[in-house]
């Protein structure tokens, strides 16, 4: 079942269950996905990752502003969005991919991180956050 249909069905179920917070989050996700399709078809995974990142950044901002209640709501939305993302790659698998990419690109120093990242990112697209990949590449190049 396409993701938009799945979200629509889950929105209907949440409406019937009276789960207003879930309905709100699902509608936001649905709107962003529809906008991406209309604007030229950005990848669903990219849209979901972007929305999850926005929620986590908003939660962080709310925490710094002393609004833990709003931060918790944003974190719950981020968790809901994460449920639609592909399973994240394990640290061991990521390290193996990074090791192969370092060997393939011939990188030997942290200054050549861009070469390695350009090989790794297409392989882990949607399954690993860029910060996590960057940290793994830096660790590998530093050793």
N, C-alpha and C positions, 0 to 999 in steps of 0.2 A: 504494500500500500504506500503510495506517495506520502511524503512527510506532511504536506499541507492537509491532505485528507485525514491523516492520523491526528493531527493537531485539532482539526475541526471536530472530529468525533470525540476527542478527549475534552474539548471545550464544552460540547453538549452534555457529556457525562458530568462534568464539574458543575455546570449550571443546574442540572437536575439534583445534584448532591448538595447544592448550596455553598460550594467552596468558592467564595468570591475572590480570594487572593489568587487561587489557581486559574480561575477564569480570566482575571486581569492579565496575569503573566502569559497565558496561552494566547490571548488576543494580541498582546504586544509582539510575541514571536511570529504569529501568523501575519500580522501587518508588515513586519520587516521582511519576511520571506516573500510576500506578495509584491512588495515594493522592489525587491531585488529582481524578481522575475520580470516585472514591468520595465525596469530600467536597463535590462540587457542580460539578465541571467547570471548574476553572481552565484557562485557555488553555495549550496545550502549550508555546508559545513562551515564555510568562511563566515556566513551571516550569523550562524549560531555561535561561533567562537567570538565574533565581534560583540554580539549582544551579551554573552557571558562575561567577557572582559569589562564591558561597560558597567554591568551590575556589580562586579567585584570592586571596580574603581569607585563607584558611587558608595558602596558599603564602607570602603576605607575612608572616604571623605566624610560620610556621616559619623563614623567612629571618632574621627579627629574633631568633629564639631560637637561631640557629646550627645549624639542622637543614636544611641544603641538600638532603639526600637526600629528606626528606619533602616539602620545597617543590617539588622537581622532579617528584615523583609527583603532587602536587596539580595542578601546571601541565599535566602530560600528560593528566590527567582533564579539566581545563578545555578543552584543545584538542579532546579527543574529543567533549565536549558541544558545542563550537562547530561541529563538523561537522554537527550536526543543526539548527542555527539557520539562519534565512534569511540570504542574503548581505547583508553590511553595506552601507549606503548610502555612496556616495563623499562626500568632503568638499565637492566642487563642488555635487553635488545637494543636500546638506544646507544649504549656504549659500543656494542658490536657494530652497529651501522656507522657510528662516528669513526671507529677504528678503521673500517673499510674505506670510508670517505677520505680519511687522512692519507691512507696508503695510495688511494686512487689519484688524489690531487697532488701528492708529493709535498704537501705542506710540512714545514719543519719548525715554524715559529708562530707565536701568537699573531704576528703581523699578517700572516696568510690565512687568518680565520675566515675571511670572506670566501675564499676558494672552497674551503671545507663546507661552509654553510650552504653554498650554492649547490653542492652535491647532496647534502643531507636533507635539506628542507623538502624537496619534492618527494623523497622517500617516506617521510614521516608526516606529510601534510594531513592535518586534521587529527592526528594521533598523538602529537606532542606540541606543547606550547613553545614558542620561539625562545623565550627566556630559558626554558629548561634545556633546549637544544644548544643554545649559546653557552650555557654553563658547562655542558658536557664536552663541547668542542674546546673551550678554554682549558678545561681540566686535562684533556688529552694532549693538547699542544704544549701545555706547561710541563708535562712529564717527559 
